[in-house]
Amino acid sequence: MRIRYSAIIFGLLLLVSFLIMFYPTTHPAADPATLNFGSIAWMITASGLVMLMTPGLSFFYGGMVSVKNVISTMLQSFIALGVISVLWYVVGFSLAFGDDLGGWGIIGDPRTFFLFDNVGTAMHAKVGSTIPLLLFAAFQLKFAIITPALITGSFAERVRFWGYNLFICLWSLLVYCPLAHWAWHPDGFLWAWGVLDFAGGTVVHISAGIAALVGAMIFGRRETHGKNGHAFTMVNIPYIILGTGLLWFGWFGFNGGSALDANGIAIIAFFNTNLASAAAMIAWVLLDTVLGKKPGALGACIAAVVGLVAITPAAGFVEPQHALLIGVVAAIASNLAIRYKSKTSLDDTLDVFPCHGIGGIVGMLLTGVFASHLVNPALAADGSADGLFYGQWTTFLAHLKGLAVVIGYVFVMSWVCYKITALLTPLRLRREQESIGLDKTQHDETMVKEGDMVMS
């Protein structure tokens, strides 16, 4: 039955691919005199850096699961490079950055850039206006790829491969693309409210964190969770360190590239990114020591990522001393959230919500506290859009309102995506498959040598 369904889907994809060849598209070319080649070079580099974050995430997550699930966990991140790239080309980019549909600031018109029609080397008047639209679309694609990949950590070690792929397609179209339109399109309603999200604290990390929380609730606990005195077997700390290094390195493109130009704001975002992550790492290790736990590589790596998450919405809006504080506060909040979660029955396998959800919320709120027009001239010159720290309430209140809307929408729509997926194809492994492991049951590949014993 599975083979027959796969053959049908494969045939349909071949047919669609053939028909696409005849769809008429235009790709406006820019006058070379209008191009800033320094900015283009930087944004191509930044796009490559952000792309590297997805393989980095696969190592980061792959090092945290039992040895029988390493390949599957890593592939869940890596496969998003293929699935979301095609989806983005077909309609995702248009839903996120196409002309506002209906004037409500909710979603882009799918016809605007369908199959990248009207996407070329010419600049666009509204979106990514400092660089060619095709380059802007390529840069934004890398954000669209890694966001659903982040969610996988919450249901690691118990999700079916094909169910997961269907889920990320639905979630990207129904959650990620609308959020990107709300926050990053000039006609989006969060943009109109004055919500600041420099590089994806709301669109990427809060959304992934909330979706992860919903996923952990829907999937339920792993069969081995909490047994034998531990939640899971750590398999490879060096993988985690390697993944953290790749993520940290790629994050310079994630945040620095979000200036969409080779300018002073990119430099500020670049520096703030490193400082917040460094501060978070130190704060986490010190807090662990104060609370009676030995400093470890796992905690240091998680902390570095939490600091990167928290500074993402603020990177191009705040002073370095405030970036440092954001990293420290996020580390403390996420550390305590993980400790609290460990005392509950919630099985968020790799702590996606405590790290990305809580870290993103902290970063979003503190952006509303510390944002300054002296850092980013895009804010009102009279200081009226500055943060609470400078005596202005408007931006902070907009962030509170935006946070409530985003959390509510993502929670409900993520639940809908999981339920629709489950109606169409099984999402969770059977008990005996979970015991064997995803690597063998889903992919017939394994890191375990024949005859080796695998601990559940």
N, C-alpha and C positions, 0 to 999 in steps of 0.2 A: 504493500500500500504506500509506504514512504517513498519507494523508488518510483512508483507511478506518478505521485504528486510532484516529485522532484523533476521528472521528465516533462510534465505539463508546464511547470514554471519555467524550466529551461527553454522549452520551445517558445513560450510566450515572450521571454526576454529576447530571444533571437529575432522573433518577428518584430518586436518593438524597435530593436536596434536597427533592423533593416529599414523600417518605415521612417525612422528619425533622419535617415540620410536625405530624404526628400522634403524635410521641413525647411521652408525658406527662412534664413536668418541673415541679419546684417551685423557687421562688426565695425563701427565707425573708427577710423584711424585718426590719430592726432597729428597736427602740424608739428614736426620736430622742433620748431622754434619755441613751442609752448611747453616743452618737456623739461623738467628739472632732473637731470641725469643723476645727480647726487642723491636726491630723494628716492628715485627709482631704484638705485643700487642698494640703498639702505633698506627699503621695503621688501625687495626680493630677498635680501639677507634675513630680515626679520621673519618673513614668511617661512623660510627654511628652518630658522631657529624654533618657531612654534611647531612646525611639523615634527621636529625631533622630540618634542615633549611627549608625543603619543607613544613611541617606542620606549621613552624614559618611563612613562607611566606603566607600561607593561612589565618592565623590570621591577619597578617599585612595588607593584601589586604582586607580581609573580614570586617575589622573595618572601611574601607574608603568608602564603598558603601551604598546605601539606604537599608533599612531593608528588602525590598522585594527581594533583590538580594544577600543577605549575604551567604546563603547556596550554591548557584550556584557558586559564586566567589571563595569560599573556596574549593569547590569540584574540580574546574578547576585546582587548584594547586595539590590537593591531588590525583586526578586520574592519574596524570603523573607518580606517583610512580608505578602504575600498568602497564600502557601502555608502557612507555619508558623502564621499566625493561625487559619486554618480547622482545621488539624490540632490545635492546642492546644485549641480549642473542642470539637472532637469527642471526643478521648480523651487528648491529651497532658498536659493539666493533671491529669487523674485519675491517669495513670501516675506523674507526678512527686510529687503532693501528696495523692493519695487515701489511704484507710486502708491500712495496710501489709498486703500480701497474703502470707499464710502465716507471718507473724511472723519473717521472716528479715531484714527491713530492706533488701530489695533492690529492690522495685518496689511502686508503689501499685496498688490494686485499680481496674481500668478502669471498674467499675460505680459507684464512689463519686460521681464528678462527670461521668459520661458526658453529653455535650451540655450541660454546665454544670448538670446536675440538682443541686439542693441548694446551688447557688451564688447568693447574693443579697447584700443589704446587711447582713445579720446577721453578727456575728463568729463565727469558728470556734474551738473550744476549743484546737486544737493548732497549726494553721498560720495565720500572719499574724494572730494573736489581737488585735493592737492596732488593726486597721483592718477595715472590711468585707471579707468573703471575696472578693466580686466585684472589689474594688479590688486586693486582693492578687494575684488571678489575672491581672488586667490588667497589673500591674507585672511579675510574673514572665514574662508573655508576651514582653515586650520583650527579656528575656535569652535566651529560647528562640529568638527571631528572629535576633539578631545572631550567636549562636554558630556555626551552620552557615555563615552568610555569611562569617565570618572564614576558614573553610577554603578558600574559593574562590581566595584569593591563591596557593595552592600549585600549582594546576593551571591558572592563568590562561593564556589564549591557545591552549588546545588542548582544551577540554571542550565537548561538545555540550549544548545548552540543555535538551532534554527528559531526557537522561540525568542531568544535574545536578539537576533538580527531583525526579526519583525518588530519587536518592541522599540528598538532604537530608531527605526524608520518612522513609526507612529509618533514617538516622543519628539523627535526632531521637528516633524511637521507641525505638531499640535502644541508643543511647548517652547522649544528653543527658538524657532523662527518668529513666532509672535513676540517673545520677550526681546529678541534682537530688534525687532521693528519698534516696539514700545520705547526702548532705551536709546537706540543708536540711530534711528532715522529721524531727521529733523521734524517730521510730522507725527512722530510717535507721541503718545499721551504722557509717558514718563518724562520724555525730553521736554515737553511743554510744561510739565509741572516743575521743572528745574531739578530733577533727579540727576545726580552726577555719577556716572559709571565709566571711569576712564578706560578700563581694559577688560571688564567682565566680572566684577565682584558679584553683581546681581544676575546678569544674563548667564554666566557660566557657573559660578561656584554656589551661590544660594540655590539656583535651580537644580543643580546636580545633587546638592546636599539634601534638599527636600524630597526629590525623587528617590534618593537612596533610602531615606527614612521610610517612605511609603513602601518601597520594595522590600525592605527588611520586615515590615509589618505583614505584607501579603505573603511572602515566601515562608515566613516562620523560621524556626530554629533548625540548624543542621542536626542531623542525627547524632553527631559526636559532640555537639556544642555543650560545654560544661562538664563533660564526662572525663574521667581520669584526672580530674583536678585542673584541667586547662581548657581553654576555648578552642585552640587549634595548635598544630605543631609548626613551629617556625622552621623553615627549610633552608633559607639562604640569605643571611645578613649581607654578604657582599653584593647580591643582586639589589638589595634595598639601597645600599650606599651608591651603587652605580646608577640606579634609577633616580635617586635624589640629585646626584650630580648632573644628570642629563636634564632633569626638570629645571633645576636652578639655572643652568646654562641657557636652556631654551626660553626661560621666563624673561630674559633680557629682551628677546624679540617680542614676547607676549605683551609686555608692558611698554618697553621702549618703542616698539613698532606702532603702538596705538596712538602715538602722536601723529601718525600718518604723514610724517615729513622728517627730514634730517634737520632738526632744529634744536633750540634750547630745551623745549619741553621734553623731547626724547632723551636728552642728557639727564634731566632731573628725574624722569621716570626710571631710567636705567640705574642711577645711583640709589634712589629710594628703594628700589626693588632689592638690591643687595643688602642694604642696611637693615631693612625690616626683617629679612630672613635671618641675618646674622643675630640680630637682637632676640628674635624668637627662639633661636636655638639655645642661646646662653640662658635665657629666662627659663626655658623648659627644663634644661639639665639642672639648674640651680633649684628649681621648685621640686623636682624629683628627689634631689638630695635632702632638701629640707623636710620632705614628707617621708623620709626613711628608705628611699629606693636608690639603688646604685645607678650612677650615670651609665647610660647604654647607647649603643649605636642606633638602635631602633628609635628611641625617644628623640635623639638628636636629629635624625632624618625626618621623622614626622614633624618635629618642630620647625625645621627649615621650610618644609612645604606649607605649614600653617602660616608662617610669616609671609610667604609668597602669596598665598591666597588672600590674606587680609590687606596687603598693600595694593592689590590689583585695582580696586575701584578708586584708590586715592593717589596712585603713583604720580600722576601728572598734575596734581592739585595741591599738594602739601609740602611743607618745609621738611628737610631731612630729620630734624629733631622730633618732628611729629611722626614721621615714618618709623623712627626707632620706637616710639611709644606705642604705635599701632601694632608693631610686631610683638612687643612685650605683652600687651593686653590680650591679644589674640592667643598667644601661647598659653597664658594662664587660663583663659576661658576654655580653650579646647582641651587642655590637660585635665581640668576639673570635670569637663563634660564626659571625657572618656572614662574617668574614674567612676562617675555616677552611672554611666551606661553599663559598665561592667557588673554593677550590682542589680541590674534589671534582667528581664528575660529577653530583651530585644537583641536579636542577632544580626547586627550590622557588622558583617564579617571583618572588614578592614577600616571601620570607624570613619566612613565617608561623611556621615552627617556631623559628628563632633568636630571633624577637621575642616571639611569644605563648607558645610552648612553654617556652623557656628563661626568659623573663621571669616566666611563671607559676610555674615550679618555684622560681626564686629567691624570689619573693614568698611562696610556701607555706612553704618551709623557714625563711625569716626571720621569718615569723609565729610559728613554733614557737620562735624564739629570743627575740623581743621582746614577745610578748603579755603584757599586765599587767592584773590585776583592778583596779588603781588607775585605769586608763583606762576599762575596761568592767566594771561591777559584775555583769554576767551570768556572769563567770568566778567560780570559787569564792572566797569571801571570805577564806579562809585562805591564798590564794596558791598552792595546790597545782596549779592549772592554768596558772600563769604559765609564761613561756618559759625557755629555757636561760640567758639573760642574768641571770635572777633566781635561778639555782641550782636550777631544777626541770627534770626530765628527761621527765616524763610526756607533756606536750603535744608536745615535739619528737620523741620516739620514735613517738608516734601519727602524726605527720605523715610521718615516714619510711616507716612501714608503709603508711599511706594512699596515699602517693605511688607506691609500688611496685605496689599493687593497681590504682590508677587508670590508670597508664601501661600495665600489662599488659592490662587490660580494654579500654581504648580502642584500643590497637594492634590487638588481635585482632578486636574487633567492627567497627572501621572497615574493616579488610581484608575482613571478611565482607560489609559493606554495599557496598563497591566491587565485589566479585565478583558479588554478587546482581544489582546494577544492570547490570553488564556482560552478564550472562546474559539479561536481559530487554530491554535496548536498548543500542545502541552508546554508549560513553562518550567516546571520543576521536575528534577529527576525522580525516578522511583527509588525507594529505599535501598534496594539491592544495587542499583547503579551508583548511588551516592557512596555506598560502601566500597565499591570497586574504584571509583574516581572518575572524574570527567575526562581525563586524558585518554583513558582506554575506552570508555563507553561512548564518548562523543567523537573522538578523532582517531582512535586506534593507534595512538602514539603515546609513548611513555618515557619518562626520565629514569624509571626504575629498571635495573637490570634483572633479568630472569633469575629467580631464586632469592632476591632481596626481600626482606620483610618490610612492610609499610605499616607504620603506626596510624591508626585512625585518630 
